[in-house]
Amino acid sequence: MYPGCYSLEKWKNRRVLTLADTGTGISHDVLKRMFDQFFSTKGTGRRFGSLDLRQLIARNSGDLRVWSSRRPRHAGTVFTLFLPDTAEHPRLKDDSFQIHL
């Protein structure tokens, strides 16, 4: 496993979780398709995928952004998750998905 880091910050009325690594990065072709329905780099089968995750986040007024580089000495990927601050949004749209950070 590659070394990585994370940060959790409050920004305006949002909580921002950033996950970063210094791995090989994600190819441009995979980045373009990673939120397509049924897309997988692991072969066939239906799993809880990135599209499902993105839809779950969007239903709860959040956003997910991905940045990745494969350049030597600058390779890695950053996922940034933006969610409403639950203290300011005590009732999210989907009661089954509440994150208290």
Rosetta constraint file for C-alpha pairs under 8 A:
AtomPair CA 2 CA 21 HARMONIC 6.62 0.50
AtomPair CA 2 CA 22 HARMONIC 6.24 0.50
AtomPair CA 2 CA 23 HARMONIC 5.64 0.50
AtomPair CA 3 CA 21 HARMONIC 6.09 0.50
AtomPair CA 3 CA 22 HARMONIC 6.32 0.50
AtomPair CA 3 CA 23 HARMONIC 7.79 0.50
AtomPair CA 4 CA 19 HARMONIC 7.46 0.50
AtomPair CA 4 CA 20 HARMONIC 5.54 0.50
AtomPair CA 4 CA 21 HARMONIC 4.10 0.50
AtomPair CA 4 CA 22 HARMONIC 6.35 0.50
AtomPair CA 5 CA 19 HARMONIC 6.03 0.50
AtomPair CA 5 CA 20 HARMONIC 5.39 0.50
AtomPair CA 5 CA 21 HARMONIC 6.40 0.50
AtomPair CA 6 CA 17 HARMONIC 7.13 0.50
AtomPair CA 6 CA 18 HARMONIC 5.32 0.50
AtomPair CA 6 CA 19 HARMONIC 4.45 0.50
AtomPair CA 6 CA 20 HARMONIC 6.14 0.50
AtomPair CA 7 CA 16 HARMONIC 7.89 0.50
AtomPair CA 7 CA 17 HARMONIC 5.78 0.50
AtomPair CA 7 CA 18 HARMONIC 5.23 0.50
AtomPair CA 7 CA 19 HARMONIC 6.83 0.50
AtomPair CA 8 CA 15 HARMONIC 7.06 0.50
AtomPair CA 8 CA 16 HARMONIC 5.65 0.50
AtomPair CA 8 CA 17 HARMONIC 4.60 0.50
AtomPair CA 8 CA 18 HARMONIC 6.53 0.50
AtomPair CA 9 CA 15 HARMONIC 5.82 0.50
AtomPair CA 9 CA 16 HARMONIC 5.20 0.50
AtomPair CA 9 CA 17 HARMONIC 6.63 0.50
AtomPair CA 10 CA 14 HARMONIC 5.83 0.50
AtomPair CA 10 CA 15 HARMONIC 4.65 0.50
AtomPair CA 10 CA 16 HARMONIC 6.11 0.50
AtomPair CA 10 CA 85 HARMONIC 7.90 0.50
AtomPair CA 11 CA 15 HARMONIC 6.16 0.50
AtomPair CA 11 CA 16 HARMONIC 6.85 0.50
AtomPair CA 13 CA 84 HARMONIC 6.28 0.50
AtomPair CA 13 CA 85 HARMONIC 5.69 0.50
AtomPair CA 13 CA 88 HARMONIC 7.03 0.50
AtomPair CA 14 CA 82 HARMONIC 6.35 0.50
AtomPair CA 14 CA 83 HARMONIC 5.49 0.50
AtomPair CA 14 CA 84 HARMONIC 4.50 0.50
AtomPair CA 14 CA 85 HARMONIC 4.83 0.50
AtomPair CA 15 CA 82 HARMONIC 5.83 0.50
AtomPair CA 15 CA 83 HARMONIC 5.29 0.50
AtomPair CA 15 CA 84 HARMONIC 6.05 0.50
AtomPair CA 15 CA 85 HARMONIC 5.45 0.50
AtomPair CA 15 CA 101 HARMONIC 7.55 0.50
AtomPair CA 16 CA 80 HARMONIC 6.84 0.50
AtomPair CA 16 CA 81 HARMONIC 5.63 0.50
AtomPair CA 16 CA 82 HARMONIC 4.69 0.50
AtomPair CA 16 CA 83 HARMONIC 6.53 0.50
AtomPair CA 17 CA 80 HARMONIC 5.73 0.50
AtomPair CA 17 CA 81 HARMONIC 5.08 0.50
AtomPair CA 17 CA 82 HARMONIC 6.61 0.50
AtomPair CA 18 CA 78 HARMONIC 6.89 0.50
AtomPair CA 18 CA 79 HARMONIC 5.73 0.50
AtomPair CA 18 CA 80 HARMONIC 4.38 0.50
AtomPair CA 18 CA 81 HARMONIC 6.31 0.50
AtomPair CA 19 CA 78 HARMONIC 5.65 0.50
AtomPair CA 19 CA 79 HARMONIC 5.20 0.50
AtomPair CA 19 CA 80 HARMONIC 6.43 0.50
AtomPair CA 20 CA 76 HARMONIC 7.20 0.50
AtomPair CA 20 CA 77 HARMONIC 5.65 0.50
AtomPair CA 20 CA 78 HARMONIC 4.30 0.50
AtomPair CA 20 CA 79 HARMONIC 6.41 0.50
AtomPair CA 21 CA 76 HARMONIC 5.31 0.50
AtomPair CA 21 CA 77 HARMONIC 5.59 0.50
AtomPair CA 21 CA 78 HARMONIC 6.69 0.50
AtomPair CA 22 CA 74 HARMONIC 7.84 0.50
AtomPair CA 22 CA 75 HARMONIC 5.88 0.50
AtomPair CA 22 CA 76 HARMONIC 4.16 0.50
AtomPair CA 22 CA 77 HARMONIC 6.82 0.50
AtomPair CA 23 CA 75 HARMONIC 6.19 0.50
AtomPair CA 23 CA 76 HARMONIC 4.73 0.50
AtomPair CA 23 CA 77 HARMONIC 7.12 0.50
AtomPair CA 24 CA 69 HARMONIC 7.82 0.50
AtomPair CA 24 CA 70 HARMONIC 5.81 0.50
AtomPair CA 24 CA 75 HARMONIC 5.43 0.50
AtomPair CA 24 CA 76 HARMONIC 5.64 0.50
AtomPair CA 25 CA 68 HARMONIC 5.43 0.50
AtomPair CA 25 CA 69 HARMONIC 5.22 0.50
AtomPair CA 25 CA 70 HARMONIC 4.80 0.50
AtomPair CA 25 CA 75 HARMONIC 5.38 0.50
AtomPair CA 25 CA 76 HARMONIC 4.34 0.50
AtomPair CA 25 CA 77 HARMONIC 5.34 0.50
AtomPair CA 26 CA 30 HARMONIC 6.50 0.50
AtomPair CA 26 CA 31 HARMONIC 6.43 0.50
AtomPair CA 26 CA 68 HARMONIC 5.80 0.50
AtomPair CA 26 CA 69 HARMONIC 6.83 0.50
AtomPair CA 26 CA 70 HARMONIC 6.78 0.50
AtomPair CA 26 CA 76 HARMONIC 7.65 0.50
AtomPair CA 26 CA 77 HARMONIC 6.89 0.50
AtomPair CA 27 CA 31 HARMONIC 6.22 0.50
AtomPair CA 27 CA 68 HARMONIC 7.86 0.50
AtomPair CA 27 CA 69 HARMONIC 7.83 0.50
AtomPair CA 27 CA 70 HARMONIC 7.00 0.50
AtomPair CA 28 CA 32 HARMONIC 6.19 0.50
AtomPair CA 29 CA 33 HARMONIC 6.57 0.50
AtomPair CA 30 CA 34 HARMONIC 5.54 0.50
AtomPair CA 33 CA 39 HARMONIC 6.82 0.50
AtomPair CA 34 CA 39 HARMONIC 6.35 0.50
AtomPair CA 34 CA 40 HARMONIC 7.49 0.50
AtomPair CA 34 CA 50 HARMONIC 6.52 0.50
AtomPair CA 34 CA 51 HARMONIC 7.38 0.50
AtomPair CA 35 CA 39 HARMONIC 7.26 0.50
AtomPair CA 35 CA 50 HARMONIC 5.48 0.50
AtomPair CA 35 CA 51 HARMONIC 4.42 0.50
AtomPair CA 35 CA 54 HARMONIC 7.44 0.50
AtomPair CA 36 CA 51 HARMONIC 6.18 0.50
AtomPair CA 37 CA 51 HARMONIC 6.07 0.50
AtomPair CA 38 CA 46 HARMONIC 6.78 0.50
AtomPair CA 38 CA 49 HARMONIC 7.76 0.50
AtomPair CA 40 CA 44 HARMONIC 7.26 0.50
AtomPair CA 40 CA 49 HARMONIC 7.99 0.50
AtomPair CA 48 CA 52 HARMONIC 6.07 0.50
AtomPair CA 48 CA 53 HARMONIC 7.38 0.50
AtomPair CA 49 CA 53 HARMONIC 6.34 0.50
AtomPair CA 50 CA 54 HARMONIC 6.02 0.50
AtomPair CA 51 CA 55 HARMONIC 6.14 0.50
AtomPair CA 52 CA 56 HARMONIC 6.14 0.50
AtomPair CA 53 CA 57 HARMONIC 6.18 0.50
AtomPair CA 54 CA 58 HARMONIC 6.11 0.50
AtomPair CA 54 CA 63 HARMONIC 7.41 0.50
AtomPair CA 54 CA 64 HARMONIC 6.58 0.50
AtomPair CA 55 CA 59 HARMONIC 6.08 0.50
AtomPair CA 56 CA 60 HARMONIC 6.59 0.50
AtomPair CA 56 CA 97 HARMONIC 7.98 0.50
AtomPair CA 57 CA 61 HARMONIC 6.63 0.50
AtomPair CA 57 CA 62 HARMONIC 4.95 0.50
AtomPair CA 57 CA 63 HARMONIC 6.12 0.50
AtomPair CA 57 CA 64 HARMONIC 7.34 0.50
AtomPair CA 57 CA 83 HARMONIC 7.58 0.50
AtomPair CA 58 CA 62 HARMONIC 4.94 0.50
AtomPair CA 58 CA 63 HARMONIC 5.91 0.50
AtomPair CA 59 CA 93 HARMONIC 6.68 0.50
AtomPair CA 59 CA 94 HARMONIC 7.16 0.50
AtomPair CA 60 CA 83 HARMONIC 7.56 0.50
AtomPair CA 60 CA 84 HARMONIC 7.89 0.50
AtomPair CA 60 CA 92 HARMONIC 5.92 0.50
AtomPair CA 60 CA 93 HARMONIC 5.59 0.50
AtomPair CA 60 CA 94 HARMONIC 6.50 0.50
AtomPair CA 60 CA 97 HARMONIC 7.69 0.50
AtomPair CA 61 CA 83 HARMONIC 6.68 0.50
AtomPair CA 61 CA 84 HARMONIC 6.67 0.50
AtomPair CA 62 CA 81 HARMONIC 7.34 0.50
AtomPair CA 62 CA 82 HARMONIC 5.26 0.50
AtomPair CA 62 CA 83 HARMONIC 4.43 0.50
AtomPair CA 62 CA 84 HARMONIC 6.51 0.50
AtomPair CA 63 CA 81 HARMONIC 5.92 0.50
AtomPair CA 63 CA 82 HARMONIC 5.07 0.50
AtomPair CA 63 CA 83 HARMONIC 6.75 0.50
AtomPair CA 64 CA 79 HARMONIC 7.07 0.50
AtomPair CA 64 CA 80 HARMONIC 5.72 0.50
AtomPair CA 64 CA 81 HARMONIC 4.61 0.50
AtomPair CA 64 CA 82 HARMONIC 6.29 0.50
AtomPair CA 65 CA 79 HARMONIC 5.81 0.50
AtomPair CA 65 CA 80 HARMONIC 5.17 0.50
AtomPair CA 65 CA 81 HARMONIC 6.58 0.50
AtomPair CA 66 CA 77 HARMONIC 7.28 0.50
AtomPair CA 66 CA 78 HARMONIC 5.76 0.50
AtomPair CA 66 CA 79 HARMONIC 4.67 0.50
AtomPair CA 66 CA 80 HARMONIC 6.44 0.50
AtomPair CA 67 CA 77 HARMONIC 5.72 0.50
AtomPair CA 67 CA 78 HARMONIC 5.17 0.50
AtomPair CA 67 CA 79 HARMONIC 6.62 0.50
AtomPair CA 68 CA 75 HARMONIC 7.29 0.50
AtomPair CA 68 CA 76 HARMONIC 5.71 0.50
AtomPair CA 68 CA 77 HARMONIC 4.17 0.50
AtomPair CA 68 CA 78 HARMONIC 6.22 0.50
AtomPair CA 69 CA 74 HARMONIC 6.61 0.50
AtomPair CA 69 CA 75 HARMONIC 4.84 0.50
AtomPair CA 69 CA 76 HARMONIC 5.53 0.50
AtomPair CA 69 CA 77 HARMONIC 6.49 0.50
AtomPair CA 70 CA 74 HARMONIC 6.95 0.50
AtomPair CA 70 CA 75 HARMONIC 4.50 0.50
AtomPair CA 70 CA 76 HARMONIC 6.63 0.50
AtomPair CA 71 CA 75 HARMONIC 5.15 0.50
AtomPair CA 84 CA 88 HARMONIC 7.48 0.50
AtomPair CA 84 CA 89 HARMONIC 6.42 0.50
AtomPair CA 85 CA 89 HARMONIC 6.05 0.50
AtomPair CA 85 CA 101 HARMONIC 8.00 0.50
AtomPair CA 86 CA 90 HARMONIC 5.04 0.50
AtomPair CA 86 CA 91 HARMONIC 7.61 0.50
AtomPair CA 86 CA 92 HARMONIC 7.91 0.50
AtomPair CA 86 CA 98 HARMONIC 7.71 0.50
AtomPair CA 86 CA 99 HARMONIC 7.20 0.50
AtomPair CA 86 CA 100 HARMONIC 6.21 0.50
AtomPair CA 86 CA 101 HARMONIC 7.91 0.50
AtomPair CA 91 CA 95 HARMONIC 7.16 0.50
AtomPair CA 92 CA 97 HARMONIC 7.72 0.50
AtomPair CA 92 CA 98 HARMONIC 6.86 0.50
AtomPair CA 94 CA 98 HARMONIC 7.66 0.50
